[in-house]
Amino acid sequence: MTGPVRKWLLAYAVAAVVFAGVDVVWISTVANKLYQGQISHLLAPRVNGLGAVLFYLVYVIGIVHFGIRPNDPVATFRSRVGAAALFGLFTYATWALTAFAILKDFPALVAVTDILWGAAVCGAVTALTALLMRLGKPVARGKQAD
């Protein structure tokens, strides 16, 4: 396995653990209460485990590709976090605004909360992953950052 592939897979693993941990806290402390209070009539009796696992597996690819960019030696910490926040904003907005547009009585509060969460969580996961991997360091003269 080449160095860049290994670095990308490491970034994926770190981001997956960070994202899962942060998202579990969010879901258990904020989202569940919000969803129960606002859209309980739309919720399934149980979480679809396969759907949840597939979401995390695919979504973390997007965070690594668009935000963390572990093999981009010139990306700064700020550009990584900013790109990740935009990725989260656009992807969560796709779901939330589609639901708002087509589901009967889907509350704007849920849509806005989800969109803001998407931007925040992707930025935070990227920041934590980049810090743990020490990405976004200034490039020394004539050298590339690790």
C-alpha positions in Angstrom: 0.0 0.0 0.0 1.4 3.4 -1.0 2.0 6.2 1.5 -0.8 8.4 0.1 -3.3 5.6 0.2 -2.3 4.7 3.7 -2.6 8.3 4.8 -6.0 8.6 3.2 -7.3 5.4 4.9 -5.9 6.7 8.2 -7.7 10.0 7.8 -10.9 8.0 6.9 -10.6 5.9 10.1 -9.9 8.8 12.3 -12.7 10.9 10.8 -15.1 7.9 11.1 -14.5 7.5 14.8 -14.7 11.2 15.5 -17.8 11.7 13.4 -19.6 8.7 14.9 -18.7 9.8 18.4 -19.8 13.4 17.9 -23.0 12.4 16.1 -24.0 10.0 18.8 -23.8 12.7 21.3 -25.7 15.1 19.1 -28.4 12.5 18.4 -28.8 11.5 22.0 -28.9 15.0 23.5 -30.5 17.2 20.8 -31.8 15.5 17.7 -33.9 12.8 19.3 -35.8 15.4 21.4 -36.2 17.7 18.5 -37.4 14.9 16.1 -39.8 13.5 18.8 -41.3 16.9 19.4 -41.5 18.0 15.8 -41.7 15.0 13.5 -42.6 12.0 15.6 -45.3 11.0 13.1 -42.6 10.5 10.4 -40.2 8.4 12.5 -39.8 4.7 12.2 -40.3 2.6 15.3 -36.6 1.6 15.1 -33.5 2.9 13.4 -32.7 1.1 10.2 -29.2 -0.1 11.2 -28.1 -0.9 7.6 -29.1 2.5 6.4 -27.3 4.2 9.3 -24.1 2.2 8.7 -24.2 2.9 5.0 -24.7 6.6 5.6 -21.7 6.8 7.9 -19.5 4.8 5.5 -20.3 7.0 2.5 -20.6 10.3 4.3 -17.1 10.1 5.8 -15.7 9.6 2.3 -17.1 13.0 1.5 -15.6 14.6 4.6 -12.2 13.2 3.9 -12.3 14.0 0.2 -13.7 17.6 0.4 -12.5 18.7 3.8 -9.6 16.8 5.3 -7.7 16.2 2.1 -4.9 14.3 3.8 -2.7 14.3 0.6 -3.0 18.0 -0.2 0.2 19.5 1.1 -0.8 23.1 0.4 -4.3 23.0 2.0 -4.3 25.1 5.2 -6.2 24.1 8.3 -8.6 27.0 7.6 -9.3 25.9 4.0 -9.9 22.3 5.1 -12.4 23.3 7.8 -14.1 25.8 5.6 -14.5 23.4 2.7 -15.8 20.7 5.1 -18.3 23.1 6.6 -19.6 23.9 3.1 -19.8 20.2 2.3 -21.9 19.7 5.4 -24.1 22.7 4.7 -24.8 21.6 1.1 -25.4 17.9 1.9 -27.5 18.4 4.9 -29.4 21.2 3.1 -30.2 18.7 0.3 -32.0 16.4 2.7 -33.6 19.1 4.9 -34.8 21.3 2.1 -36.1 18.4 0.1 -38.0 17.1 3.2 -39.3 20.7 3.8 -40.4 20.9 0.1 -42.2 17.5 -0.2 -43.2 16.3 3.2 -46.5 17.5 4.6 -46.0 19.7 7.7 -42.2 19.2 7.8 -41.1 22.0 10.2 -38.7 24.7 9.1 -37.1 24.4 12.6 -36.0 20.9 11.9 -34.7 21.8 8.4 -32.7 24.8 9.7 -31.3 22.8 12.7 -30.2 20.0 10.5 -28.5 22.3 8.0 -26.6 24.1 10.7 -25.7 20.8 12.3 -24.3 19.5 9.0 -22.0 22.5 8.6 -20.9 22.4 12.2 -20.3 18.7 12.5 -18.3 18.5 9.2 -16.2 21.5 10.1 -15.6 20.0 13.6 -14.8 16.5 12.4 -12.3 18.0 9.9 -10.7 20.2 12.5 -10.3 17.4 15.0 -9.1 14.9 12.4 -6.6 17.5 10.9 -5.3 18.3 14.4 -4.9 14.6 15.3 -3.1 14.0 12.0 -1.3 17.4 12.2 -2.5 18.5 8.8 -2.5 22.1 7.6 0.9 22.9 8.9 2.7 25.7 7.0 4.8 24.4 4.2 8.5 25.0 4.9 10.6 26.5 2.2 11.3 23.8 -0.4 9.5 21.1 1.6 6.1 19.7 1.5 4.1 19.3 4.8 3.3 15.8 5.9 
